[in-house]
Amino acid sequence: MSTPENPETQGPPQGEPEFVAPEVVSDAPTDANALRGFHFKRLLHKQLTWWLIGVPAIVAAVAGAAAAGVVIGVVALLAVVAIGIGVVFAMADSKAADDFFDVYAENHKLELGGKTTLSSATPLLRKGDDRYATRTLSGEIAPGCEGMLALFTYEEQTTDSNGNRQTNYHRFTLGMSQVPECVQHVPELYCQKRSGLRALEGFEDVFRRSKRRVTLESEKMGDRYEVFVGKDQDEVWLRRLFSPGFIVWLTEAAPDKFAFELVNGTLVAYVPKHREDAADLDMVATATGAVAKRLREKSAEQE
């Protein structure tokens, strides 16, 4: 008599998603800060840099000394120099990031894009009062997975008790891919990082009108993720999608704080914060490809 599979003890069976590390170019910058020191020194060695810092500093020093004495003049001089060096550092930081993403795009054969808006296909992409990607990388982000990597931000405007407005920035690194073949099987699927108390789940679910919670037979899965689908989702197909191997991958191999959303064939997989190093970008790309591959393989199976 055969025993049922246990997701907690079985490794990924053949065909399940797994990470494949991309080829690394040894002399490529590994993150957006790798060349910051180089560009900072280069800018400080330019005569024009010191003209642009020195002239305003001398003017400020003379004006301060004339108005309030020599000490104030020296303070003004040092303050303007410090501000100027800070601006130079920011310019070096920006240039280093540009160089890193240029090299990353070239090495991975991706098209680099600047600040842009993304589609509003999934809930994450509709959040906030304003939303945009500061950088995009488009093409084959993982083997067999066409899509996009993006540094995504959404902004929320708040007002304090004194009427002062402030902006809160929520940053994510995400991978997007189209998986149209799975629409008929799973039009909506949300695999979110767990938050809140389990004791309150039943109360929270009462107020969910268009989605319902899915509980899978894996304690590790329940500790790390909350899974939601549309009200009319086929339960049998969904449980086949979350096979033991896929659950093991999600709980043991997926990036930390990883989550994904799927709405009408648009897959958005993401982690918090802007990731500006090669290893993290590779991991988000590979994780997006792994989820897309699982969805495609399951959709292609004959019932």
Secondary structure, DSSP 8 states (H G I E B T S, - for coil): ------TTT----TTS---------TTS-SBTTTTHHHHHHHHHT-HHHHHHHHHHHHHHHHHHHHHH-HHHHHHHHHHHHHHHHHHHHHHHHHHHHHHHHHHHHHHTT-EEE-SB-----SGGGG-SSEEEEEEEEEEEEETTEEEEEEEEEEEEEEE-TTS-EEEEEEEEEEEEEE-GGGTTT-SEEEEEE--S-GGGHHHHHHT-SSEEEE--S-HHHHHHEEEEEETT--HHHHHHHS-HHHHHIIIIIS-TT-EEEEETTEEEEEEES---BHHHHHHHHHHHHHHHHHHHHHHHS--
